[in-house]
């Protein structure tokens, strides 16, 4: 089930973040398109506070979640170059 806050368009965007944030490939597979997108730290924070997450805080939450869950695998390391080429504007401000 796709996350209800994932916005589809030319680029996929996270709708709970202030500004424009394209989820990484790892985040997309782990949270956005997983069977349980409510595990996402951005989703959880938005549901708890009802306020969109500032872009800087979203980057910190996403990185911390990756470290805590041990998701820094070879997929993330090898996928970073591919991801950078496919999504050159991962984090931008409005």
DSSP file (Angstrom, degrees, kcal/mol; ACC not computed):
  #  RESIDUE AA STRUCTURE BP1 BP2  ACC     N-H-->O    O-->H-N    N-H-->O    O-->H-N    TCO  KAPPA ALPHA  PHI   PSI    X-CA   Y-CA   Z-CA
    1    1 A X              0   0    0      0, 0.0    36,-0.3     0, 0.0     2,-0.2   0.000 360.0 360.0 360.0 127.1    0.0    0.0    0.0
    2    2 A X        -     0   0    0     31,-0.1    31,-0.2     1,-0.1    30,-0.1  -0.473 360.0 -96.7 -74.9 143.7    1.5    3.3   -1.0
    3    3 A X    >   -     0   0    0     29,-3.1     3,-1.3    -2,-0.2    -1,-0.1  -0.328  25.2-134.0 -59.3 137.1    1.8    6.1    1.6
    4    4 A X  T 3  S+     0   0    0      1,-0.3    -1,-0.1    -3,-0.1    -2,-0.1   0.656 104.9  54.0 -69.7 -14.1   -1.1    8.5    1.5
    5    5 A X  T 3  S+     0   0    0     27,-0.1    10,-2.7     2,-0.1     2,-0.6   0.419  78.5 109.0 -99.9   0.3    1.3   11.4    1.7
    6    6 A X  E <   -A   14   0A   0     -3,-1.3     2,-0.5     8,-0.2     8,-0.2  -0.691  60.2-150.9 -79.7 118.2    3.5   10.4   -1.2
    7    7 A X  E     -A   13   0A   0      6,-3.3     6,-2.5    -2,-0.6     2,-0.4  -0.800   6.1-151.6 -95.8 125.2    2.8   12.9   -4.0
    8    8 A X        +     0   0    0     -2,-0.5     2,-0.2     4,-0.2     4,-0.2  -0.771  42.2 106.8 -98.6 140.0    3.1   11.6   -7.5
    9    9 A X  S    S-     0   0    0     -2,-0.4     3,-0.1     0, 0.0     0, 0.0  -0.797  91.6 -32.9-172.5-146.0    4.1   13.8  -10.4
   10   10 A X  S    S+     0   0    0     -2,-0.2     2,-0.4     1,-0.2    -2,-0.0   0.911 139.3  19.2 -58.9 -40.3    7.2   14.3  -12.5
   11   11 A X  S    S-     0   0    0     76,-0.0     2,-0.3    -4,-0.0    -1,-0.2  -0.964  92.0-111.7-125.5 146.2    9.1   13.5   -9.3
   12   12 A X        -     0   0    0     -2,-0.4     2,-0.3    -4,-0.2    -4,-0.2  -0.624  41.0-169.4 -74.4 134.4    7.8   11.7   -6.2
   13   13 A X  E     -A    7   0A   0     -6,-2.5    -6,-3.3    -2,-0.3     2,-0.7  -0.941  26.3-119.4-128.2 149.0    7.6   14.1   -3.3
   14   14 A X  E >   -A    6   0A   0      7,-2.6     3,-1.0    -2,-0.3     7,-0.3  -0.791  20.8-158.9 -86.5 118.7    6.9   13.6    0.4
   15   15 A X  T 3  S+     0   0    0    -10,-2.7    -1,-0.1    -2,-0.7    -9,-0.1   0.527  83.8  63.8 -78.3  -6.8    3.8   15.6    1.3
   16   16 A X  T 3  S+     0   0    0    -11,-0.1    37,-3.3    36,-0.1     2,-0.4   0.444  87.3  88.0 -94.9   0.6    4.5   15.9    5.0
   17   17 A X  B <  S-b   53   0B   0     -3,-1.0     2,-0.4    35,-0.2    37,-0.2  -0.815  80.2-123.4-103.2 137.0    7.7   17.9    4.5
   18   18 A X  S    S+     0   0    0     35,-3.2    37,-0.4    -2,-0.4     2,-0.2  -0.654  88.3   8.2 -72.4 127.0    7.8   21.7    4.2
   19   19 A X  S    S-     0   0    0     -2,-0.4     2,-0.6    74,-0.1    74,-0.2  -0.554 115.0 -43.1  93.1-165.9    9.4   22.4    0.9
   20   20 A X  E     +C   92   0C   0     72,-1.0    72,-1.9    -2,-0.2     2,-0.4  -0.902  57.2 167.8-109.7 121.7   10.3   19.8   -1.7
   21   21 A X  E     -C   91   0C   0     -2,-0.6    -7,-2.6    -7,-0.3     2,-0.6  -0.969  19.8-157.6-135.6 120.7   11.8   16.5   -0.7
   22   22 A X        -     0   0    0     68,-2.4    -9,-0.2    -2,-0.4    -2,-0.0  -0.852  29.2-122.1 -91.7 120.7   12.1   13.5   -3.0
   23   23 A X        -     0   0    0     -2,-0.6   -11,-0.1   -11,-0.2    68,-0.0  -0.322  28.7-111.9 -61.4 144.4   12.4   10.3   -0.9
   24   24 A X     >  -     0   0    0      1,-0.1     4,-2.7     4,-0.0     5,-0.2  -0.203  30.5-103.6 -66.5 167.7   15.6    8.3   -1.6
   25   25 A X  H  > S+     0   0    0      1,-0.2     4,-2.3     2,-0.2     5,-0.2   0.903 124.4  51.0 -60.6 -40.5   15.2    4.9   -3.2
   26   26 A X  H  > S+     0   0    0      2,-0.2     4,-2.8     1,-0.2     5,-0.2   0.926 111.3  46.7 -64.2 -44.4   15.8    3.2    0.1
   27   27 A X  H  >>S+     0   0    0      2,-0.2     4,-2.8     1,-0.2     5,-1.5   0.895 110.4  54.3 -63.5 -39.8   13.1    5.4    1.8
   28   28 A X  I  <>S+     0   0    0     -4,-2.7     5,-2.7     3,-0.2     6,-0.2   0.934 115.8  37.3 -60.1 -47.0   10.7    4.7   -1.1
   29   29 A X  I  <5S+     0   0    0     -4,-2.3    -2,-0.2     3,-0.2    -1,-0.2   0.864 121.4  45.4 -74.0 -35.9   11.1    0.9   -0.7
   30   30 A X  I  <5S-     0   0    0     -4,-2.8     6,-0.2    -5,-0.2    -2,-0.2   0.847 136.8  -4.1 -77.3 -34.1   11.3    0.9    3.1
   31   31 A X  I ><5S+     0   0    0     -4,-2.8     3,-1.1    -5,-0.2    -3,-0.2   0.733 122.1  55.8-124.0 -60.4    8.4    3.3    3.8
   32   32 A X  I 3 <S+     0   0    0     -5,-1.5   -29,-3.1     1,-0.3    -3,-0.2   0.832 124.8  20.2 -58.6 -41.0    6.6    5.0    0.9
   33   33 A X  T 3 <S+     0   0    0     -5,-2.7    -1,-0.3    -6,-0.2   -31,-0.1   0.199 100.8 113.2-114.7  15.3    5.6    1.8   -1.0
   34   34 A X  S <  S-     0   0    0     -3,-1.1     3,-0.5    -6,-0.2    -4,-0.1  -0.219  82.7-104.1 -79.5 175.0    5.9   -0.7    1.8
   35   35 A X  S    S+     0   0    0      1,-0.3     2,-0.2     2,-0.1    -1,-0.1   0.720 118.0  34.9 -70.3 -21.0    3.1   -2.7    3.3
   36   36 A X    >   +     0   0    0     -6,-0.2     3,-1.6     1,-0.1    -1,-0.3  -0.645  62.2 168.4-135.7  78.4    3.2   -0.4    6.4
   37   37 A X  G >   +     0   0    0     -3,-0.5     3,-1.8   -36,-0.3     6,-0.2   0.656  68.7  81.1 -66.0 -13.5    4.2    3.2    5.5
   38   38 A X  G 3  S+     0   0    0      1,-0.3    -1,-0.3     5,-0.1     6,-0.1   0.574  75.3  74.7 -70.3  -6.4    3.3    4.4    9.0
   39   39 A X  G <  S+     0   0    0     -3,-1.6    -1,-0.3    -8,-0.1    -2,-0.1   0.658  71.2 109.8 -74.4 -16.0    6.7    3.1   10.1
   40   40 A X    <>  -     0   0    0     -3,-1.8     4,-2.5     1,-0.1     5,-0.2  -0.386  69.8-140.6 -63.7 131.1    8.2    6.2    8.4
   41   41 A X  H  > S+     0   0    0      1,-0.2     4,-2.1     2,-0.2     5,-0.1   0.829 103.4  51.5 -64.0 -30.4    9.6    8.7   11.0
   42   42 A X  H  > S+     0   0    0      2,-0.2     4,-2.3     1,-0.2    -1,-0.2   0.918 110.5  48.1 -70.4 -43.3    8.3   11.6    8.9
   43   43 A X  H  > S+     0   0    0     -6,-0.2     4,-2.6     2,-0.2     5,-0.2   0.927 112.6  49.4 -58.4 -47.9    4.8   10.1    8.7
   44   44 A X  H  X S+     0   0    0     -4,-2.5     4,-2.1     1,-0.2    -2,-0.2   0.906 111.1  48.3 -62.1 -43.4    4.9    9.5   12.5
   45   45 A X  H  X S+     0   0    0     -4,-2.1     4,-2.6     2,-0.2     5,-0.4   0.917 113.0  47.9 -65.6 -41.9    5.9   13.0   13.3
   46   46 A X  H  X S+     0   0    0     -4,-2.3     4,-2.9     1,-0.2    -2,-0.2   0.926 112.5  48.5 -64.0 -44.7    3.3   14.5   11.0
   47   47 A X  H  < S+     0   0    0     -4,-2.6    -1,-0.2    -5,-0.2    -2,-0.2   0.863 115.1  46.4 -63.3 -35.4    0.5   12.3   12.4
   48   48 A X  H  < S+     0   0    0     -4,-2.1    -2,-0.2    -5,-0.2    -1,-0.2   0.917 127.4  23.3 -74.0 -44.7    1.6   13.2   16.0
   49   49 A X  H  < S-     0   0    0     -4,-2.6    -3,-0.2     2,-0.2    -2,-0.2   0.747  87.1-137.6 -97.0 -26.6    1.9   17.0   15.6
   50   50 A X     <  +     0   0    0     -4,-2.9     2,-0.4    -5,-0.4    -4,-0.1   0.535  69.7 111.0  77.5   5.5   -0.3   17.7   12.6
   51   51 A X  S    S-     0   0    0     -6,-0.3    -1,-0.3    -5,-0.1    -2,-0.2  -0.899  76.6-106.2-115.0 143.0    2.4   20.1   11.3
   52   52 A X        -     0   0    0     -2,-0.4     2,-0.4    -3,-0.1   -35,-0.2  -0.375  40.5-111.0 -65.2 144.3    4.5   19.6    8.2
   53   53 A X  B     -b   17   0B   0    -37,-3.3   -35,-3.2   -11,-0.1    -1,-0.1  -0.612  30.4-114.1 -81.0 128.4    8.1   18.7    9.0
   54   54 A X     >  -     0   0    0     -2,-0.4     4,-2.5   -37,-0.2     5,-0.2  -0.310  27.4-116.3 -59.2 146.9   10.7   21.4    8.2
   55   55 A X  H  > S+     0   0    0    -37,-0.4     4,-2.0     1,-0.2     5,-0.2   0.877 113.7  50.0 -55.1 -44.5   13.1   20.3    5.4
   56   56 A X  H  > S+     0   0    0      1,-0.2     4,-1.8     2,-0.2    -1,-0.2   0.910 112.2  47.4 -63.7 -42.4   16.2   20.3    7.7
   57   57 A X  H  > S+     0   0    0      1,-0.2     4,-2.9     2,-0.2    -1,-0.2   0.869 108.7  55.7 -66.3 -36.3   14.5   18.2   10.3
   58   58 A X  H  X S+     0   0    0     -4,-2.5     4,-2.5     1,-0.2     5,-0.2   0.908 106.7  49.9 -62.5 -42.1   13.2   15.8    7.7
   59   59 A X  H  X S+     0   0    0     -4,-2.0     4,-2.1     2,-0.2    -1,-0.2   0.911 113.1  46.5 -63.1 -42.0   16.8   15.2    6.5
   60   60 A X  H  X S+     0   0    0     -4,-1.8     4,-2.6     2,-0.2    -2,-0.2   0.925 113.2  48.4 -66.8 -45.4   18.0   14.5   10.1
   61   61 A X  H  X S+     0   0    0     -4,-2.9     4,-2.3     1,-0.2    -2,-0.2   0.908 112.4  49.0 -61.3 -42.7   15.0   12.2   10.9
   62   62 A X  H  X S+     0   0    0     -4,-2.5     4,-1.8    -5,-0.2    -1,-0.2   0.914 113.3  46.0 -65.1 -43.1   15.5   10.2    7.7
   63   63 A X  H  X S+     0   0    0     -4,-2.1     4,-2.0    -5,-0.2    -2,-0.2   0.913 112.9  49.9 -66.9 -42.4   19.3    9.8    8.3
   64   64 A X  H  X S+     0   0    0     -4,-2.6     4,-2.9     1,-0.2     5,-0.2   0.895 108.6  52.7 -63.1 -40.4   18.8    8.8   11.9
   65   65 A X  H  X S+     0   0    0     -4,-2.3     4,-2.0     1,-0.2     6,-0.3   0.889 107.9  52.0 -63.3 -38.5   16.2    6.3   11.0
   66   66 A X  H  <>S+     0   0    0     -4,-1.8     5,-2.0     2,-0.2     6,-0.5   0.904 113.2  43.8 -64.1 -41.3   18.6    4.7    8.5
   67   67 A X  H ><5S+     0   0    0     -4,-2.0     3,-1.1     3,-0.2    -2,-0.2   0.934 113.8  49.7 -69.1 -46.3   21.3    4.4   11.1
   68   68 A X  H 3<5S+     0   0    0     -4,-2.9    -2,-0.2     1,-0.3    -1,-0.2   0.863 112.7  45.7 -63.5 -37.7   19.1    3.1   13.9
   69   69 A X  T 3<5S-     0   0    0     -4,-2.0    -1,-0.3    -5,-0.2    -2,-0.2   0.457 109.7-119.2 -88.8   1.4   17.5    0.4   11.8
   70   70 A X  T < 5 +     0   0    0     -3,-1.1    -3,-0.2    -4,-0.3    -2,-0.1   0.804  66.4 141.8  70.7  27.9   20.8   -0.8   10.4
   71   71 A X      < +     0   0    0     -5,-2.0     2,-2.3    -6,-0.3     5,-0.3   0.379  30.3 108.9 -86.7   5.3   19.7    0.0    6.8
   72   72 A X        +     0   0    0     -6,-0.5     2,-0.1    -5,-0.2    -1,-0.1  -0.532  52.8 147.2 -80.6  78.4   23.1    1.3    5.7
   73   73 A X     >  -     0   0    0     -2,-2.3     4,-2.1     1,-0.0     3,-0.3  -0.414  69.1 -88.4-105.7-179.7   23.7   -1.7    3.6
   74   74 A X  H  > S+     0   0    0      1,-0.2     4,-3.4     2,-0.2     5,-0.4   0.834 124.7  63.0 -59.7 -32.0   25.5   -2.3    0.3
   75   75 A X  H  > S+     0   0    0      1,-0.2     4,-2.3     2,-0.2    -1,-0.2   0.933 105.8  43.6 -58.8 -46.5   22.3   -1.4   -1.5
   76   76 A X  H  > S+     0   0    0     -3,-0.3     4,-1.1    -5,-0.3    -2,-0.2   0.925 117.0  46.3 -66.0 -43.8   22.4    2.1   -0.1
   77   77 A X  H  < S+     0   0    0     -4,-2.1     4,-0.5     1,-0.2     3,-0.4   0.935 119.8  38.3 -66.0 -46.2   26.1    2.5   -0.7
   78   78 A X  H  X S+     0   0    0     -4,-3.4     4,-0.7     1,-0.2     3,-0.4   0.807 116.1  53.8 -75.6 -27.5   26.0    1.2   -4.3
   79   79 A X  H  X S+     0   0    0     -4,-2.3     4,-3.2    -5,-0.4     5,-0.2   0.643  87.1  81.6 -80.1 -14.1   22.6    2.8   -5.0
   80   80 A X  H  X S+     0   0    0     -4,-1.1     4,-2.4    -3,-0.4    -1,-0.2   0.884  93.3  46.4 -63.0 -38.2   23.7    6.3   -4.0
   81   81 A X  H  > S+     0   0    0     -4,-0.5     4,-1.9    -3,-0.4    -1,-0.2   0.933 115.4  45.8 -68.4 -44.7   25.4    7.0   -7.3
   82   82 A X  H  X S+     0   0    0     -4,-0.7     4,-2.4     1,-0.2    -2,-0.2   0.915 114.0  49.8 -62.2 -43.0   22.5    5.7   -9.3
   83   83 A X  H  X S+     0   0    0     -4,-3.2     4,-3.0     1,-0.2    -2,-0.2   0.901 108.2  52.7 -63.7 -41.7   20.1    7.7   -7.1
   84   84 A X  H  < S+     0   0    0     -4,-2.4    -1,-0.2    -5,-0.2    -2,-0.2   0.871 112.7  45.1 -63.0 -36.7   22.1   10.9   -7.5
   85   85 A X  H  < S+     0   0    0     -4,-1.9     3,-0.4     1,-0.2    -1,-0.2   0.881 118.0  42.5 -73.8 -37.9   21.9   10.5  -11.3
   86   86 A X  H  < S+     0   0    0     -4,-2.4     2,-0.4     1,-0.3    -2,-0.2   0.855 127.7  28.5 -77.7 -35.3   18.2    9.6  -11.3
   87   87 A X    ><  +     0   0    0     -4,-3.0     3,-0.7    -5,-0.2    -1,-0.3  -0.673  67.4 169.4-126.9  75.7   17.1   12.2   -8.8
   88   88 A X  T 3  S+     0   0    0     -3,-0.4     2,-0.2    -2,-0.4     3,-0.2   0.677  76.3  50.9 -66.8 -16.6   19.6   15.1   -9.0
   89   89 A X  T 3   +     0   0    0      1,-0.2    -1,-0.3     3,-0.0   -67,-0.2  -0.419  64.4 150.9-117.6  57.0   17.5   17.4   -6.8
   90   90 A X  S <  S+     0   0    0     -3,-0.7   -68,-2.4     1,-0.2     2,-0.5   0.914  73.4  25.1 -55.7 -49.9   16.8   15.2   -3.8
   91   91 A X  E    S+C   21   0C   0    -70,-0.2     2,-0.3    -3,-0.2    -1,-0.2  -0.963  76.8 153.1-122.3 117.9   16.6   18.0   -1.3
   92   92 A X  E     -C   20   0C   0    -72,-1.9   -72,-1.0    -2,-0.5     2,-0.3  -0.931  34.8-126.3-135.3 161.9   15.5   21.4   -2.4
   93   93 A X              0   0    0     -2,-0.3   -74,-0.1   -74,-0.2    -2,-0.0  -0.823 360.0 360.0-109.3 152.7   13.8   24.4   -0.8
   94   94 A X              0   0    0     -2,-0.3    -1,-0.1   -76,-0.0   -75,-0.1   0.462 360.0 360.0 -80.8 360.0   10.8   26.1   -2.1
